[in-house]
Amino acid sequence: MPDLADRESGAGVVYANDEFFAEKENLLNPGRAKFSSHTFGHKGQIYDGWETRRRRNDPGNDFAIVRLGQSGVVKGVNIDTGNFTGNFPPHASVEATYFGHIPTIGELLDAKWTTILEKSALTGDSENLFPVTSDKNWTHVRLTMYPDGGIARFRVHGDPVPDANWLAASGPKNLAALDNGAQLIGSSDDFYSSAKNTLQSGRPKNQGDGWENKRRRGQGNDYFIVQLCAPGKVNSLEIDTTHYKGNAPAEVMVTAGSSSDLIKAPGAIELLARQVVQPDTPHRFITSCNQIVEAVRVDVFPDGGMGRFRVWGEEAKPK
């Protein structure tokens, strides 16, 4: 079955209560974990996985929350402790929850979680495979280790459940794709990498495969303008901040108008009102604009990076 937590499909580790020795993001790295006995950093041995500090007088447990790249029905999980021998957790459990939108960290921490894998014993330096019998659709899972330690990889296998509302609203064509003939008109700042990268096909590979401006110290905000491949009616938007973690925008706004007017200021046609976006997250927005548009402007506040930008809609029929 497909891995619903595959990084290439948009999954991400959005929170961990502790990642002192090794970063939570390593849980979703491709392939088995690698190890070298000679790689020591200022915190000790460097592990290709997620590792927390040793708990002493704190009776709690460590956990990480994973946003699935595709919502779906979970049929099994793989808790891989590869290369963790004297420091793997003796037990782990998995819970799940569903959101119809991109939740904040606060919402996730306050969410009602359903246990899909009871506290189960783990073996060190091994793939620990567990079946799951839940038949519900989930968007996020919470991996808890008892009480602390290291886990190399975490896979969540199951049946994807497409978002019916998104499928009905999006398409049939990405009017902002370079491959379809769209063009970048201009950008306020391309210091690290060009906004043109956001119009490429596929998932962003890293921070260099997107748009990143310099840190803004003065007033104002950064933006870029796209001439669509053809005039059309916009049905939905994708704003993907994948790989941008400490440098994603705080808020984003999308407007439309003529390309010459958009260079001077945001357009009169509002496609997406200014709103908060999350780091390292693919966002999807269904729009309610019935006007034909030719160019769009993406404003980020006050600055920050973006991996991909897509404008789904229908080309206007010639008169």
ABEGO torsion letter per residue (X at the ends): XBBAABAAAGBBBABBABAAABBAAAAABBEBBBBBAABBBAAEBBBBEBBBBBBBABABBBBBBBBBABBEBBABBBBBABGBAAABBABBBBBBBBBABBBBAAAAAABBBBBABBBBBBBBGBBBBBBBABABBBABBBBBBOABEBBABBBBBEBBBBBAAAAAABOABBAABAAAGBBBAEBABAAABBAAAAABBEBBABAAABBBBBBBABBEBBBBBBBBABBBBBABBBBBABGBAAABBABBBBBBEBAAAAAABBBABBABBBBBBBBGBBBBBBBABABBBABBBBBBOABEBBABBBBBBBBBBBX
